[in-house]
């Protein structure tokens, strides 16, 4: 059960699930596998190995296709705190409209992976909350449904509007024209 501190080595607990527009389901949670990694990870996993150790824990995020027959993406997430079975715990997950997955949780690991531009790159006290973005939407195909204006002159500045899916905030597009 969530938050059940009586769990022993080898336990996997799920805390959240989110579904994207394609029907892929993303599940997050915590596992303490008695020193052995038991989560199947995808080749492109952010963290492909379990933290190890009998009292180690790892957060995880696993995405399944709509039928549940295959992995879309699966990874461990956490540092190497060996003092607590709940040292790395993913408790919530959300998916935005472009397909990026956001995982939130709690860590007691001083070496929890952070980016160089993190708001707080080092742990303060005995533990911290985390939010991690997995930019999985970039693997979705860019689809342009319309472009306006559709006609016009061949001189001057044009500011076209592109409509479709698979775009990310801050992304750029290059329009190549051939012929007249």
NUMIMI-505635 format. One record per residue: x, y, z of N, C-alpha, C, CB in turn; residue in three letters. Coordinates in steps of 0.001 Angstrom, whole numbers, plus 500000, padded with zeros to 6 digits. Glycine has a CB too. Layout:
N
NODE n_east n_north   n_up ca_east ca_north  ca_up c_east c_north   c_up cb_east cb_north  cb_up type
NODE      X       Y      Z       X        Y      Z      X       Y      Z       X        Y      Z  ALA
...
END
This chain:
180
NODE n_east n_north   n_up ca_east ca_north  ca_up c_east c_north   c_up cb_east cb_north  cb_up type
NODE 500842  498817 500000  500000   500000 500000 500882  501240 500000  499045   500002 501216  UNK
NODE 500438  502342 499389  501238   503556 499388 501564  504005 500809  500510   504665 498641  UNK
NODE 502835  504300 501026  503263   504776 502322 503396  503696 503374  502326   505793 502796  UNK
NODE 503240  502439 503009  503350   501334 503961 504814  501053 504218  502630   500064 503439  UNK
NODE 505334  501507 505345  506746   501400 505661 507158  499988 506051  507089   502346 506766  UNK
NODE 506217  499044 506095  506572   497677 506451 507040  496870 505245  505393   496991 507098  UNK
NODE 507023  497491 504068  507438   496788 502854 508891  496336 502982  507261   497691 501610  UNK
NODE 509185  495183 502464  510534   494652 502543 511221  494664 501202  510515   493259 503091  UNK
NODE 512484  494196 501160  513227   494157 499904 512463  493379 498835  514607   493534 500122  UNK
NODE 512472  493899 497643  511795   493260 496525 510428  493841 496255  511672   491799 496774  UNK
NODE 510014  494833 497035  508693   495430 496867 508694  496549 495841  508190   495953 498188  UNK
NODE 507605  496647 495096  507386   497722 494140 506037  498333 494483  507434   497206 492644  UNK
NODE 506020  499660 494654  504782   500359 494985 504549  501435 493947  504835   500967 496416  UNK
NODE 503343  501493 493410  503004   502540 492449 502214  503633 493152  502197   501963 491257  UNK
NODE 502437  504868 492728  501790   506011 493356 501008  506882 492383  502812   506842 494045  UNK
NODE 501264  506760 491092  500562   507626 490154 500535  507046 488757  501200   508989 490126  UNK
NODE 499544  507498 487978  499411   507074 486582 498851  508249 485782  498485   505804 486452  UNK
NODE 499340  508393 484555  498839   509415 483631 498825  508811 482233  499721   510723 483676  UNK
NODE 497886  509269 481414  497737   508746 480059 497881  509892 479066  496367   508029 479882  UNK
NODE 498682  509665 478008  498842   510710 476995 497768  510596 475920  500236   510630 476357  UNK
NODE 497794  511491 474945  496760   511521 473910 496792  510304 472995  496904   512767 473085  UNK
NODE 497902  509570 472983  498011   508361 472167 497505  507127 472913  499459   508147 471734  UNK
NODE 497182  507287 474206  496715   506159 475011 497822  505443 475765  496009   505180 474138  UNK
NODE 499067  505941 475686  500163   505351 476455 499967  505706 477923  501556   505849 475939  UNK
NODE 500140  504733 478810  499971   504945 480248 501332  504999 480922  499100   503828 480874  UNK
NODE 501573  506044 481705  502829   506226 482439 502565  506024 483924  503443   507638 482172  UNK
NODE 503319  505108 484527  503161   504748 485930 504440  505122 486661  502838   503227 486097  UNK
NODE 504299  505707 487870  505461   506052 488688 505331  505421 490062  505613   507580 488812  UNK
NODE 506479  505252 490715  506462   504696 492060 507844  504564 492644  505791   503361 492059  UNK
NODE 507966  503585 493535  509176   503352 494308 509423  501858 494352  509063   503948 495743  UNK
NODE 510681  501481 494320  511008   500061 494464 512245  499903 495320  511220   499398 493089  UNK
NODE 512253  498860 496097  513446   498460 496843 513552  496975 496632  513371   498842 498389  UNK
NODE 514533  496637 495800  514618   495291 495251 515747  494464 495836  514778   495362 493779  UNK
NODE 516132  494750 497060  517143   493926 497716 518452  493832 496950  516606   492557 497930  UNK
NODE 518871  494917 496321  520148   494930 495629 520104  494479 494191  521091   494094 496349  UNK
NODE 518934  494133 493680  518854   493682 492288 517812  494527 491546  518492   492159 492213  UNK
NODE 518166  494967 490386  517223   495725 489575 516248  494784 488907  517954   496573 488527  UNK
NODE 514958  495005 489114  513952   494114 488538 513044  494816 487538  513116   493510 489634  UNK
NODE 513273  496103 487329  512452   496865 486405 512983  496707 484988  512413   498348 486806  UNK
NODE 512131  496345 484044  512613   496337 482660 512760  497780 482188  511642   495538 481722  UNK
NODE 513924  498131 481671  514161   499488 481186 514338  499458 479676  515402   500115 481871  UNK
NODE 514016  500577 479047  514178   500683 477600 515616  501104 477290  513156   501699 476994  UNK
NODE 516096  500831 476076  517479   501177 475721 517802  502661 475879  517751   500765 474301  UNK
NODE 516800  503528 475759  517017   504965 475888 516715  505493 477288  516171   505696 474884  UNK
NODE 516697  504617 478287  516373   505020 479659 517323  506095 480166  516416   503812 480590  UNK
NODE 516791  507040 480926  517621   508075 481543 518607  507443 482525  516742   509123 482263  UNK
NODE 518129  506489 483317  518967   505794 484310 518658  504305 484170  518691   506315 485803  UNK
NODE 519538  503577 483551  519254   502184 483214 519598  501188 484312  519993   501817 481983  UNK
NODE 520346  501615 485329  520731   500674 486376 520106  501037 487708  522241   500624 486513  UNK
NODE 519808  500011 488470  519265   500158 489816 520388  500620 490738  518633   498821 490325  UNK
NODE 520056  501365 491766  521070   501939 492655 521850  500890 493432  520422   502887 493620  UNK
NODE 521322  499682 493595  522050   498604 494261 521997  498708 495767  523478   498594 493815  UNK
NODE 522436  497675 496446  522433   497672 497904 521127  497154 498463  522697   499059 498432  UNK
NODE 521202  496507 499611  520015   495910 500221 519007  496953 500684  520418   495046 501388  UNK
NODE 519456  498102 501158  518537   499122 501663 518404  500299 500717  518997   499611 503012  UNK
NODE 518683  500093 499468  518592   501150 498467 517169  501195 497922  519618   500925 497320  UNK
NODE 516760  502359 497488  515473   502466 496812 515646  503311 495568  514393   503070 497745  UNK
NODE 514796  503091 494616  514816   503876 493387 513396  504262 493030  515483   503091 492226  UNK
NODE 513239  505483 492572  511984   505870 491959 511998  505273 490554  511794   507444 491936  UNK
NODE 510839  505161 489941  510796   504674 488562 509645  505325 487824  510662   503139 488521  UNK
NODE 509769  505338 486496  508704   505763 485609 508682  504784 484446  508906   507243 485122  UNK
NODE 507534  504184 484225  507381   503209 483155 506171  503575 482306  507237   501779 483725  UNK
NODE 506363  503607 480996  505276   503877 480064 504936  502629 479278  505643   505020 479116  UNK
NODE 503649  502319 479216  503156   501162 478466 502305  501618 477296  502347   500221 479378  UNK
NODE 502355  500857 476198  501520   501199 475047 500043  500996 475400  501909   500340 473809  UNK
NODE 499112  501462 474551  497685   501403 474895 497151  500008 475209  496895   501969 473779  UNK
NODE 497737  498970 474658  497245   497613 474943 497961  496980 476135  497417   496725 473713  UNK
NODE 498992  497649 476642  499755   497103 477766 500696  495991 477359  498821   496596 478820  UNK
NODE 500917  495835 476066  501729   494717 475576 503203  495067 475366  501157   494213 474286  UNK
NODE 503572  496345 475546  504963   496725 475322 505319  498018 476018  505237   496852 473850  UNK
NODE 506610  498200 476260  507104   499411 476899 507255  500530 475872  508443   499142 477602  UNK
NODE 506827  501717 476241  507073   502916 475454 508377  503536 475938  505885   503929 475568  UNK
NODE 508534  503595 477257  509728   504144 477894 509729  503658 479328  509766   505717 477819  UNK
NODE 510914  503316 479850  510993   502872 481237 512377  503189 481791  510689   501355 481351  UNK
NODE 512412  503768 482998  513679   504187 483588 513617  504167 485110  514054   505579 483099  UNK
NODE 514759  503973 485724  514924   504233 487154 515184  505715 487313  516088   503379 487778  UNK
NODE 515029  506223 488539  515345   507615 488832 515725  507727 490295  514151   508551 488496  UNK
NODE 516944  508171 490558  517344   508365 491954 518836  508328 492153  516712   507329 492817  UNK
NODE 519203  508590 493391  520606   508563 493787 520896  507317 494600  520971   509818 494586  UNK
NODE 521948  507376 495399  522412   506181 496107 522342  506315 497624  523825   505869 495700  UNK
NODE 521189  506672 498159  521007   506691 499605 520678  505274 500046  519882   507699 500035  UNK
NODE 521525  504703 500894  521331   503327 501344 520720  503239 502738  522646   502596 501326  UNK
NODE 520314  504356 503316  519834   504354 504696 518324  504241 504819  520286   505594 505382  UNK
NODE 517587  504373 503717  516137   504424 503815 515514  503736 502610  515647   505881 503923  UNK
NODE 514561  502859 502859  513888   502153 501769 512999  503067 500933  513062   501021 502326  UNK
NODE 512749  504287 501402  511939   505246 500648 512749  506496 500316  510677   505628 501440  UNK
NODE 514054  506330 500068  514947   507463 499823 514688  508132 498476  516388   507008 499893  UNK
NODE 514180  507419 497497  513850   507968 496177 512457  507476 495832  514906   507541 495074  UNK
NODE 511499  508394 495818  510116   507992 495638 509438  508924 494642  509365   507993 496984  UNK
NODE 508899  508385 493564  508122   509162 492593 506658  509022 492976  508379   508678 491109  UNK
NODE 506013  510142 493279  504650   510079 493794 503590  510627 492849  504578   510815 495072  UNK
NODE 503989  511318 491805  503010   511870 490878 503558  511955 489471  502566   513237 491338  UNK
NODE 502646  511946 488496  503049   512000 487097 501983  512750 486308  503268   510570 486519  UNK
NODE 502435  513514 485307  501528   514220 484409 502139  514196 483014  501269   515690 484892  UNK
NODE 501286  514282 482002  501732   514305 480610 501133  515545 479959  501312   512991 479840  UNK
NODE 501974  516344 479276  501429   517525 478607 500951  517155 477206  502486   518654 478539  UNK
NODE 500377  518134 476510  499766   517842 475207 500771  517511 474117  498942   519006 474769  UNK
NODE 502067  517785 474336  503066   517400 473350 503631  516012 473629  504189   518418 473321  UNK
NODE 503275  515415 474785  503738   514072 475110 504889  514023 476093  504139   513382 473874  UNK
NODE 505348  515179 476581  506394   515185 477596 505819  514721 478923  507021   516589 477736  UNK
NODE 506620  513977 479694  506169   513400 480958 506881  514110 482108  506438   511862 481001  UNK
NODE 506111  514497 483128  506640   515180 484309 506419  514284 485519  505961   516577 484514  UNK
NODE 507506  514038 486262  507453   513180 487439 507827  514018 488649  508402   511946 487292  UNK
NODE 507054  513878 489720  507357   514579 490954 507508  513565 492078  506260   515615 491289  UNK
NODE 508283  513930 493071  508489   513014 494175 509395  513574 495240  509044   511736 493676  UNK
NODE 510071  512671 495935  510887   513014 497091 512175  512197 497057  510110   512766 498413  UNK
NODE 513284  512843 497433  514554   512130 497506 515306  512489 498784  515415   512444 496278  UNK
NODE 516044  511524 499288  516970   511738 500393 518396  511445 499932  516594   510850 501607  UNK
NODE 518605  511429 498632  519913   511129 498060 520623  512414 497660  519774   510197 496848  UNK
NODE 521794  512645 498250  522574   513843 497929 523050  513833 496483  523771   513961 498867  UNK
NODE 523130  512639 495868  523579   512553 494485 522426  512309 493506  524606   511451 494350  UNK
NODE 521208  512742 493877  520080   512658 492957 520450  513429 491693  518763   513223 493607  UNK
NODE 520192  512877 490501  520620   513544 489265 519873  514862 489038  520406   512615 488065  UNK
NODE 520641  515931 488807  520071   517244 488499 520801  517832 487301  520162   518201 489726  UNK
NODE 520141  518753 486630  520778   519443 485511 521584  520618 486040  519724   519920 484478  UNK
NODE 522488  521122 485224  523328   522246 485642 522512  523509 485866  524407   522511 484605  UNK
NODE 521347  523611 485271  520513   524801 485416 519384  524610 486433  519927   525182 484074  UNK
NODE 519491  523599 487299  518449   523321 488286 518265  524500 489231  518787   522059 489082  UNK
NODE 517024  524742 489637  516709   525815 490578 517485  525628 491874  515198   525862 490863  UNK
NODE 517552  524399 492372  518310   524078 493587 519138  522831 493291  517354   523853 494834  UNK
NODE 520408  522994 492895  521204   521855 492452 521689  520922 493568  522376   522355 491707  UNK
NODE 521641  521345 494823  522111   520505 495926 521005  520348 496961  523382   521109 496577  UNK
NODE 520973  519191 497601  519966   518911 498607 520177  519811 499827  520006   517427 499011  UNK
NODE 519083  520285 500391  519121   521075 501619 518471  520244 502708  518399   522461 501446  UNK
NODE 519182  520006 503793  518635   519210 504878 518723  517733 504578  517205   519597 505145  UNK
NODE 517730  516984 505047  517763   515528 504901 517005  515014 503696  517213   514892 506123  UNK
NODE 516348  515892 502949  515620   515450 501770 514972  516609 501052  514576   514431 502147  UNK
NODE 514593  516377 499816  513974   517414 498999 512953  516813 498050  515033   518185 498214  UNK
NODE 512025  517659 497637  511095   517305 496574 511815  517460 495240  509805   518190 496628  UNK
NODE 511316  516779 494220  511877   516956 492883 510772  516950 491847  512903   515860 492572  UNK
NODE 511056  517610 490741  510229   517541 489532 511192  517252 488396  509397   518885 489281  UNK
NODE 510921  516209 487644  511780   515819 486531 510953  515759 485261  512464   514457 486804  UNK
NODE 511469  516384 484212  510796   516354 482917 511496  515347 482020  510781   517762 482260  UNK
NODE 510716  514447 481447  511212   513512 480446 510653  513975 479103  510794   512017 480773  UNK
NODE 511493  514538 478226  511010   515106 476961 510694  514022 475930  512045   516072 476391  UNK
NODE 509711  513216 476245  509366   512100 475365 508539  512544 474170  508612   511042 476139  UNK
NODE 507965  513736 474239  507163   514243 473133 507972  514496 471887  506476   515497 473535  UNK
NODE 509293  514656 472025  510124   514906 470860 510155  513699 469931  511534   515272 471290  UNK
NODE 509810  512525 470475  509804   511339 469622 508513  511239 468818  509994   510080 470463  UNK
NODE 507517  512071 469166  506286   512069 468390 506547  512804 467086  505112   512724 469183  UNK
NODE 505976  512338 466022  506188   512952 464715 505562  514337 464667  505608   512070 463603  UNK
NODE 506277  515254 464079  505758   516591 463846 504719  516496 462743  506898   517594 463472  UNK
NODE 503566  517054 462994  502499   516996 462006 501957  518398 461787  501372   516030 462453  UNK
NODE 502095  518910 460573  501579   520229 460231 500216  520046 459588  502553   520998 459282  UNK
NODE 499203  520666 460199  497856   520533 459660 497471  521702 458764  496862   520407 460786  UNK
NODE 498068  522883 458996  497800   524019 458113 498861  525086 458295  496405   524606 458383  UNK
NODE 498932  525976 457312  499884   527068 457304 499171  528279 456739  501164   526717 456478  UNK
NODE 499244  529393 457450  498633   530617 456928 499664  531730 456952  497373   531017 457751  UNK
NODE 499708  532630 456000  498855   532647 454811 499275  531572 453807  498898   534030 454147  UNK
NODE 498347  531184 452971  498620   530139 451983 499088  530711 450651  497381   529292 451766  UNK
NODE 498984  532007 450478  499471   532631 449248 499879  534061 449562  498387   532595 448121  UNK
NODE 500611  534659 448670  501059   536034 448894 502169  536382 447945  501519   536233 450334  UNK
NODE 502711  537556 448152  503769   538042 447274 505097  537370 447571  503912   539544 447405  UNK
NODE 506084  537682 446739  507415   537112 446879 508405  538090 447500  507921   536660 445536  UNK
NODE 507910  539158 448088  508822   540122 448696 508250  540571 450035  509055   541340 447757  UNK
NODE 509128  541148 450816  508701   541646 452119 508797  540563 453194  507271   542175 452037  UNK
NODE 508404  540941 454386  508459   540037 455533 507129  539322 455698  508818   540803 456818  UNK
NODE 507192  538025 455929  505994   537230 456154 506133  536555 457512  505779   536177 455011  UNK
NODE 505075  536557 458288  505055   535867 459586 504002  534772 459523  504758   536864 460769  UNK
NODE 504401  533614 459026  503411   532542 458889 503032  531942 460240  503945   531447 457972  UNK
NODE 501844  531395 460311  501387   530653 461480 501271  529187 461078  500019   531211 462022  UNK
NODE 501931  528334 461843  501920   526902 461566 501059  526224 462622  503371   526310 461551  UNK
NODE 500141  525382 462186  499253   524673 463105 499491  523173 462970  497761   525024 462826  UNK
NODE 499483  522478 464083  499669   521032 464058 499988  520482 465432  500767   520662 463092  UNK
NODE 500643  519323 465470  500994   518677 466732 502474  518314 466728  500125   517418 466967  UNK
NODE 503000  518022 467919  504384   517626 468052 505336  518789 468272  504796   516875 466851  UNK
NODE 504790  520019 468398  505616   521199 468612 505923  521355 470102  504915   522463 468064  UNK
NODE 507052  521961 470407  507434   522279 471778 507605  523779 471915  508731   521541 472180  UNK
NODE 507311  524307 473091  507518   525729 473349 508975  526085 473090  507115   526094 474800  UNK
NODE 509197  527168 472401  510552   527613 472100 511166  526943 470891  511421   527381 473271  UNK
NODE 510440  526022 470273  510942   525338 469099 510986  526283 467893  510076   524115 468791  UNK
NODE 511767  525917 466905  511853   526736 465702 511461  525907 464490  513274   527314 465528  UNK
NODE 511032  526589 463470  510679   525918 462210 511342  526667 461078  509128   525852 462001  UNK
NODE 511762  525953 460053  512369   526575 458884 511494  526268 457692  513829   526077 458656  UNK
NODE 511123  527277 456975  510259   527130 455800 511132  527197 454560  509144   528230 455762  UNK
NODE 511172  526128 453812  511933   526077 452565 510949  526144 451401  512815   524781 452486  UNK
NODE 511184  527085 450507  510319   527230 449344 511110  526960 448077  509690   528632 449300  UNK
NODE 510508  526273 447165  511170   526051 445894 510241  526543 444783  511541   524541 445703  UNK
NODE 510814  526896 443684  510013   527364 442576 509552  528798 442801  508819   526451 442368  UNK
NODE 508448  529161 442166  507966   530543 442295 507100  530714 443504  507199   530960 441065  UNK
END
